[in-house]
Amino acid sequence: MSSSSSSSSSLHTASPSIPQSEDKSVPINSTPKANVEQQQQQQEEEEEAVMPTTPSSATSPKLSLFQSFLASTPPLPKRPLIWIDCEMTGLDVLGSDVIIEVCCIITDEQLNIVGEQEFETTVYCPKSQLDAMDEWCTTTHTNSGLIAKVLAHRESTSDKVETDLLNYIQRYVTKPRVGVLAGNSIHMDKFFMMKQFPKVIEYLHYRVVDVSTIMEFGQRHAPELMSYSPGKKGAHTAKADILESIEQLKWYRKYYFKSDEQIQDTIKEFQANGVPKRDSL
């Protein structure tokens, strides 16, 4: 201990210009630590200065427009059903009968309607041809107001309707041969569309979903269950018929696409709940 103290004293005497550590007012390691903390604080301030802030819809018109686009544009369905119903002057597809009204609604694979608005329009037909319709067509289309609508829109030609309908489908089904035509007795609508709207038929898949086929088989396989199925209101307008067809298929999916045992359980449930049967199938 005395040796160390003597050595320290001699250093102080021999080199008075070199201060002793105990004479320093600031510790040796304090200055680097302060510098590090100052540099870290400065770096954080610089990062905050350049960090982008989340723009609000009020200050970012582009973001607001993009959000509006996403809200108004639903996801495209992977396996779409193209529901179409046509009203015609008759059923002679090889003769002079033609489409005078068409409606199209697109659903996804779960039968959810895609888009906010359906496609619905009349197709112009001369009065002379409308006057030649049979009694059923004349009465039905007069009572629904369809004849008056057809005559009021001469601009709604068959070619124009074909183009507009195809454009509507392509908004939600961007690839050809993907959308499957669906409806009740849809083969008849398809025949007339092959004559008047061939471009639409060419764009769709060759397969169809005909709800009438399920109905006919169900009436033979499970007639008692089918007696509880929803009946048609018979409005005979294109849009009303499509909406009925979609609801009809939803009913079959919920109650008929089951095993025989499950069908019997469903019938018992209907009976217990007092669900009325239809008068006829």
C-alpha positions as CSV (number, residue, x, y, z in Angstrom):
1,M,0.0,0.0,0.0
2,S,2.8,2.4,1.0
3,S,4.7,1.6,-2.2
4,S,1.6,2.5,-4.3
5,S,1.1,5.7,-2.5
6,S,4.8,6.7,-2.9
7,S,4.6,6.0,-6.6
8,S,1.5,8.2,-7.0
9,S,3.2,11.0,-5.2
10,S,6.3,10.8,-7.4
11,L,4.2,10.9,-10.6
12,H,2.5,14.1,-9.3
13,T,5.8,15.7,-8.5
14,A,7.5,14.7,-11.7
15,S,4.7,15.6,-14.1
16,P,2.5,18.3,-12.6
17,S,0.9,18.9,-16.0
18,I,-0.9,15.5,-15.9
19,P,-3.9,15.7,-13.6
20,Q,-4.7,12.9,-11.2
21,S,-8.0,11.1,-11.7
22,E,-9.3,12.1,-8.3
23,D,-8.9,15.8,-9.2
24,K,-11.2,15.5,-12.3
25,S,-14.6,17.0,-11.8
26,V,-16.2,14.8,-14.5
27,P,-15.8,10.9,-14.6
28,I,-13.9,9.6,-17.6
29,N,-16.8,7.4,-19.0
30,S,-19.6,10.0,-18.6
31,T,-18.9,12.0,-21.8
32,P,-19.2,9.0,-24.2
33,K,-22.5,7.8,-22.5
34,A,-24.0,11.2,-22.9
35,N,-23.0,11.3,-26.5
36,V,-24.6,7.9,-27.2
37,E,-27.9,9.0,-25.5
38,Q,-27.9,12.2,-27.5
39,Q,-27.3,10.4,-30.8
40,Q,-30.1,7.9,-30.0
41,Q,-32.5,10.7,-29.3
42,Q,-31.5,12.6,-32.4
43,Q,-31.9,9.4,-34.5
44,E,-35.4,8.8,-33.1
45,E,-36.4,12.4,-33.9
46,E,-35.1,12.0,-37.4
47,E,-37.0,8.8,-37.9
48,E,-40.2,10.4,-36.6
49,A,-39.7,13.3,-39.0
50,V,-39.5,11.0,-42.1
51,M,-42.0,8.4,-41.0
52,P,-45.1,8.6,-43.2
53,T,-48.4,9.3,-41.5
54,T,-51.6,7.5,-42.4
55,P,-53.6,9.8,-44.6
56,S,-57.2,10.4,-43.8
57,S,-60.0,10.4,-46.4
58,A,-60.2,14.2,-45.9
59,T,-56.6,14.8,-46.8
60,S,-56.2,12.0,-49.4
61,P,-58.8,12.0,-52.2
62,K,-57.0,9.0,-53.9
63,L,-57.5,6.9,-50.7
64,S,-61.1,8.0,-50.4
65,L,-61.7,7.1,-54.1
66,F,-60.0,3.7,-53.6
67,Q,-62.1,2.9,-50.5
68,S,-65.2,3.8,-52.4
69,F,-64.2,1.5,-55.3
70,L,-63.7,-1.4,-52.9
71,A,-67.0,-0.8,-51.2
72,S,-68.9,-0.7,-54.5
73,T,-67.1,-3.6,-56.2
74,P,-67.8,-7.0,-54.6
75,P,-65.3,-9.9,-55.0
76,L,-65.7,-11.8,-58.2
77,P,-67.4,-15.2,-57.7
78,K,-65.2,-18.2,-58.4
79,R,-68.1,-20.4,-59.7
80,P,-70.8,-18.0,-60.8
81,L,-74.3,-18.8,-61.8
82,I,-75.8,-16.6,-64.5
83,W,-79.5,-16.5,-63.8
84,I,-81.5,-15.5,-66.9
85,D,-85.2,-15.4,-67.6
86,C,-86.8,-14.3,-70.8
87,E,-90.4,-13.4,-71.7
88,M,-91.3,-14.2,-75.3
89,T,-94.1,-13.7,-77.7
90,G,-94.6,-17.5,-77.7
91,L,-92.6,-20.7,-77.6
92,D,-92.0,-21.3,-81.3
93,V,-88.2,-20.8,-81.3
94,L,-87.8,-22.0,-84.9
95,G,-90.6,-19.7,-86.1
96,S,-91.3,-16.0,-85.6
97,D,-91.6,-15.8,-81.8
98,V,-88.9,-13.6,-80.1
99,I,-87.7,-12.4,-76.7
100,I,-89.4,-9.2,-75.6
101,E,-88.0,-9.0,-72.0
102,V,-84.8,-10.3,-70.4
103,C,-83.5,-10.1,-66.9
104,C,-80.1,-11.3,-65.5
105,I,-79.0,-11.8,-61.9
106,I,-75.6,-13.3,-61.0
107,T,-75.0,-15.3,-57.8
108,D,-71.9,-16.9,-56.3
109,E,-71.7,-20.6,-55.5
110,Q,-73.6,-20.0,-52.2
111,L,-76.5,-18.4,-54.1
112,N,-75.7,-14.9,-52.8
113,I,-76.6,-12.2,-55.3
114,V,-73.5,-10.5,-56.7
115,G,-73.7,-6.7,-57.4
116,E,-76.2,-4.1,-56.3
117,Q,-78.4,-4.0,-59.4
118,E,-79.7,-6.7,-61.8
119,F,-79.8,-6.3,-65.6
120,E,-83.4,-5.9,-66.8
121,T,-84.7,-4.5,-70.1
122,T,-87.3,-5.0,-72.8
123,V,-86.6,-5.9,-76.4
124,Y,-88.5,-3.9,-79.0
125,C,-90.9,-5.8,-81.1
126,P,-93.3,-4.3,-83.7
127,K,-97.0,-4.0,-82.7
128,S,-98.1,-6.2,-85.6
129,Q,-96.0,-9.1,-84.2
130,L,-97.3,-8.5,-80.7
131,D,-100.9,-8.5,-82.0
132,A,-100.2,-12.0,-83.4
133,M,-99.5,-13.5,-80.0
134,D,-101.8,-16.2,-78.6
135,E,-104.5,-15.5,-76.0
136,W,-102.4,-16.5,-73.0
137,C,-99.4,-14.3,-74.0
138,T,-101.6,-11.4,-74.9
139,T,-103.5,-11.5,-71.6
140,T,-100.4,-12.1,-69.4
141,H,-98.1,-9.5,-71.0
142,T,-100.9,-6.9,-71.1
143,N,-101.7,-7.4,-67.4
144,S,-98.1,-7.1,-66.4
145,G,-97.6,-3.9,-68.5
146,L,-94.9,-5.5,-70.6
147,I,-96.5,-4.8,-74.0
148,A,-96.7,-1.1,-73.3
149,K,-93.1,-1.1,-72.2
150,V,-91.9,-2.9,-75.3
151,L,-93.7,-0.5,-77.6
152,A,-92.4,2.5,-75.7
153,H,-88.7,1.7,-76.2
154,R,-87.9,1.4,-79.9
155,E,-84.3,2.0,-79.2
156,S,-84.0,-1.2,-77.2
157,T,-83.1,-3.4,-80.2
158,S,-82.1,-7.0,-80.0
159,D,-78.5,-6.2,-81.0
160,K,-78.3,-3.4,-78.4
161,V,-79.7,-5.7,-75.7
162,E,-77.2,-8.4,-76.6
163,T,-74.3,-6.0,-76.3
164,D,-75.5,-4.6,-73.0
165,L,-76.2,-8.0,-71.5
166,L,-72.8,-9.3,-72.4
167,N,-71.1,-6.2,-70.9
168,Y,-73.1,-6.7,-67.7
169,I,-72.0,-10.3,-67.4
170,Q,-68.4,-9.5,-68.1
171,R,-68.3,-7.0,-65.2
172,Y,-68.7,-9.9,-62.8
173,V,-67.4,-12.8,-64.8
174,T,-64.2,-11.8,-66.5
175,K,-63.3,-15.0,-68.2
176,P,-65.3,-16.9,-70.9
177,R,-66.7,-20.4,-70.3
178,V,-66.9,-19.9,-66.5
179,G,-70.4,-18.6,-65.9
180,V,-73.1,-21.3,-65.9
181,L,-76.5,-20.4,-67.1
182,A,-79.2,-21.1,-64.5
183,G,-83.0,-20.8,-64.3
184,N,-86.3,-22.7,-64.6
185,S,-86.8,-24.6,-67.8
186,I,-83.6,-22.7,-68.8
187,H,-83.2,-24.7,-72.0
188,M,-86.0,-22.8,-73.6
189,D,-84.4,-19.4,-72.7
190,K,-81.1,-20.7,-74.0
191,F,-82.7,-21.7,-77.4
192,F,-84.1,-18.2,-77.9
193,M,-80.8,-16.6,-76.8
194,M,-78.9,-18.7,-79.3
195,K,-81.1,-17.1,-81.9
196,Q,-81.0,-13.5,-80.7
197,F,-78.1,-13.3,-78.3
198,P,-75.5,-15.7,-79.7
199,K,-72.5,-13.8,-78.3
200,V,-73.9,-14.2,-74.8
201,I,-74.3,-17.9,-75.2
202,E,-70.8,-18.2,-76.7
203,Y,-69.4,-16.5,-73.6
204,L,-71.1,-18.8,-71.1
205,H,-70.2,-22.3,-70.1
206,Y,-72.0,-25.0,-72.1
207,R,-73.5,-26.5,-68.9
208,V,-76.7,-25.3,-67.3
209,V,-78.4,-25.5,-63.9
210,D,-82.1,-26.2,-64.5
211,V,-84.1,-25.9,-61.3
212,S,-87.1,-27.5,-63.0
213,T,-85.1,-30.8,-63.3
214,I,-84.6,-30.9,-59.5
215,M,-88.3,-30.1,-59.0
216,E,-89.4,-32.8,-61.4
217,F,-87.2,-35.5,-59.9
218,G,-88.1,-34.4,-56.3
219,Q,-91.8,-34.8,-57.1
220,R,-91.2,-38.4,-58.0
221,H,-88.6,-39.2,-55.4
222,A,-90.1,-37.4,-52.4
223,P,-93.5,-36.1,-53.3
224,E,-94.6,-35.5,-49.7
225,L,-91.6,-33.3,-49.0
226,M,-92.1,-31.4,-52.3
227,S,-95.7,-30.6,-51.2
228,Y,-94.1,-28.3,-48.7
229,S,-91.9,-26.5,-51.2
230,P,-92.7,-22.9,-52.1
231,G,-95.1,-22.4,-54.9
232,K,-94.8,-19.9,-57.8
233,K,-96.6,-16.6,-57.7
234,G,-97.0,-16.6,-61.4
235,A,-96.1,-12.9,-62.0
236,H,-94.5,-13.8,-65.3
237,T,-92.0,-11.0,-65.3
238,A,-88.4,-11.8,-66.0
239,K,-87.1,-10.5,-62.7
240,A,-89.8,-12.0,-60.5
241,D,-89.3,-15.4,-62.1
242,I,-85.5,-15.3,-61.5
243,L,-85.9,-14.4,-57.8
244,E,-88.4,-17.2,-57.4
245,S,-86.0,-19.7,-59.1
246,I,-83.1,-18.6,-56.8
247,E,-85.3,-19.1,-53.7
248,Q,-86.6,-22.4,-55.0
249,L,-83.0,-23.7,-55.3
250,K,-82.2,-22.5,-51.8
251,W,-85.1,-24.4,-50.5
252,Y,-84.0,-27.6,-52.3
253,R,-80.5,-27.2,-51.0
254,K,-81.7,-26.8,-47.4
255,Y,-84.4,-29.5,-47.3
256,Y,-84.1,-31.8,-50.2
257,F,-80.4,-32.4,-50.7
258,K,-80.3,-34.9,-47.8
259,S,-80.5,-38.6,-47.1
260,D,-83.9,-40.3,-47.1
261,E,-83.8,-40.5,-43.3
262,Q,-83.2,-36.8,-43.0
263,I,-86.0,-36.0,-45.5
264,Q,-88.4,-38.0,-43.3
265,D,-87.2,-36.0,-40.2
266,T,-87.8,-32.8,-42.1
267,I,-91.4,-33.9,-43.1
268,K,-92.1,-34.6,-39.4
269,E,-90.8,-31.2,-38.4
270,F,-93.0,-29.5,-41.0
271,Q,-96.0,-31.4,-39.7
272,A,-95.2,-30.6,-36.1
273,N,-94.9,-26.9,-36.9
274,G,-98.1,-26.8,-39.0
275,V,-96.4,-25.9,-42.2
276,P,-99.1,-26.0,-44.9
277,K,-98.8,-28.2,-48.0
278,R,-99.3,-27.0,-51.5
279,D,-102.5,-27.8,-53.2
280,S,-100.8,-29.4,-56.2
281,L,-97.4,-30.2,-57.5
